Every structure is written in structure tokens, then in C-alpha cells.
Amino acid sequence: MNIIRTTAVELAAIPAIAYKQKLSAGGAGIKIFRLDTDASAVFSIDRRTGEAVPYGKTDGNLFPPEAFEEAIALTTGLPYSKRGKITVKPVEEKDADDLTPETVTDDKLDMVDSDEYRAIIERYTNEKGKINYLLMNKDFMNFASKSKTVSDMVANKAGVDDIILFIIQSRAAFIAGKKTSLGDDEAKALIETLDEIDPRSAFKELSSYIIRLLAKK
């Protein structure tokens, strides 16, 4: 079974590897596997603070806070894709990729396989394999500054989220080489997926730009 996750990264704080995974309840979770024992730990990422929130009891000696912090830092910006299981030790093989009980399910709206997501990842991923959010935001802001529709929406005091949704739909279609834009639900799912890659919000600069435009009217 493939799951929606990042590539695995090796930690320096402890002998372990980790990856970030998309959760069906929303948000992202990270799983850490010790390489010197069969122990593993799972935690979600608080959307407001970006800090680790462990699931259940976690042995602080095996998984100190600095390991969580390093795992977050190393996986931030890494794009999701559908990947197979990781087998660290035979004892882990059965459920190595199960972030029980919140593993993403097939009936969840999934944009990782969409042309739009793949095109954005390909366009804005840097040589380190991470998304260049500054470049992406600059590109989207440049589009917004030239768009008559965005200008009209700002003049009519449309909501920030509605304006951003239009920008994402239009720009994603262009980048993917499509003539039709994503529907609202699909575009929102695309934004959510990109947000999970970087907890600070993928379109933070774009949002601030739109807020400034609205403030001038």
C-alpha cells in the first residue's frame, strides 16, 4: 500500500530516520524510527505553532525533543508523493507506515496525483528537493498584480480567501498547461496539501499582499 508522505530523512540527534505523512483528519504527522532498536514514535504538527504533539506516551530518552525538532526542520519543504512502505527492521515491516488511527484514506480528496500539484512541485522545487516558497509566492503575486479579475475583486472588497482561491485556480491551471481550472474543493485541497509541507502557510506572502491591496481601497 502506498501512502502520501515525503522521502525519509536521516537524523543526527539520534540514530533514526523520519518522514512526514499526510493525515486523513487534516494536517501532517511525522514518524521516527530508531535504527538501533525497534522503537518508533509518532507525532502531529501543531498548525499554529509548528511544534510537535506526540501521540500517546513517548520515551524521552529514546526520542528527545531535539529529535522531533530536527525531524520537522529536515522534512519542512519536502513535497508529498505516494510512496511505498519503509522497512527498518523485520519487526517493523507489518505496520511501518501506519500512523494509526489517522492514516490518509482513499476516499479523502487527494491532490498529490493531480497535474496541478505535480506541475507546481516541478516548477518550484530547488536543488535540495524542497519547495522554494519565496519564488512561488513571488510568481503568484506577479500574476495577481496583472490580473483584471483580481483587481475587480479587490475593488469590490471580496474576501482574502476568495481572492487567493481564484489566484491558485488560475495560476495552477496555467502551470499545468490546462484550459480549465480546478473546482473550489479541489483548489482548497491543493492549498491544504501545500500548507502541510510548510506549516508556516504556503501562501503567507501572497495572503499578506492581498491584505495590503484591500487595505488601500
TAGI-V422163 format. One record per helix or strand of 2 or more residues. SS is the DSSP state (helix for helix, strand for strand). FROM is the first residue (numbers start at 1). LEN is the number of residues. Records with the same first field share a line. If there is no record, write none. Layout:
SS = FROM-LEN ; FROM-LEN
//
This chain:
strand = 3-3 ; 9-3 ; 16-8 ; 28-7 ; 40-6 ; 52-3 ; 81-3 ; 130-2
helix = 65-11 ; 90-3 ; 115-10 ; 133-14 ; 148-8 ; 160-17 ; 184-14 ; 204-13
//
